[in-house]
Amino acid sequence: MTADRDRCVASGQCALIAPDVFDQREEDGLVVVLDHAPPPERHAEVEQAVHICPAQALALGTA
């Protein structure tokens, strides 16, 4: 799981959909990945968060 903060627009959709995997920085709202290798039971919500990200700042796998 990777997140590109340069692309992030701080919409927060990822943190709403998968709060155990994503959060937002307090100072600017940019994405923070809490779990770079979420367990299988989180995969569906992570995939949804990646798909819904308006800035396409999230990617499955590693950089």
C-alpha positions in Angstrom: 0.0 0.0 0.0 1.4 3.4 -1.0 0.2 6.9 -1.0 1.6 9.8 -3.0 1.2 13.0 -0.8 2.2 15.1 -3.8 -1.0 14.0 -5.5 -3.2 13.9 -2.4 -5.9 16.7 -2.3 -6.9 15.9 1.3 -10.5 14.9 0.5 -10.4 12.3 3.3 -12.4 9.6 1.4 -9.7 7.0 2.2 -9.8 7.7 5.9 -13.6 7.5 5.9 -13.7 4.2 4.0 -10.8 2.4 5.6 -10.0 4.2 8.9 -7.8 1.3 10.1 -5.5 1.7 7.1 -5.6 5.5 6.4 -5.7 8.7 8.3 -5.0 12.3 7.6 -2.3 14.6 8.9 -3.7 17.1 11.4 -1.8 20.1 9.9 -2.9 19.8 6.2 -5.2 16.8 5.9 -2.9 14.8 3.6 -3.1 11.1 3.7 -1.2 8.9 6.1 -0.9 5.2 5.6 -1.3 3.5 9.0 -1.0 -0.1 7.7 1.1 -0.7 4.6 0.2 -4.4 4.5 -3.4 -4.6 5.7 -4.8 -8.0 6.6 -7.1 -9.8 4.1 -10.2 -8.8 5.9 -9.4 -5.2 5.1 -8.7 -5.7 1.3 -12.2 -4.9 0.1 -12.3 -1.5 1.8 -8.7 -0.7 0.8 -9.6 -1.4 -2.8 -12.6 0.8 -2.5 -10.5 3.6 -1.1 -8.0 3.3 -3.9 -10.7 3.4 -6.5 -12.6 6.3 -5.0 -9.6 8.6 -4.4 -10.2 11.7 -6.5 -6.5 12.4 -6.9 -5.5 8.8 -7.6 -2.9 9.2 -4.9 -3.2 5.6 -3.6 -1.8 2.4 -5.0 -2.0 -1.2 -4.0 1.4 -2.9 -3.6 4.6 -1.2 -2.8 6.6 1.6 -4.5 
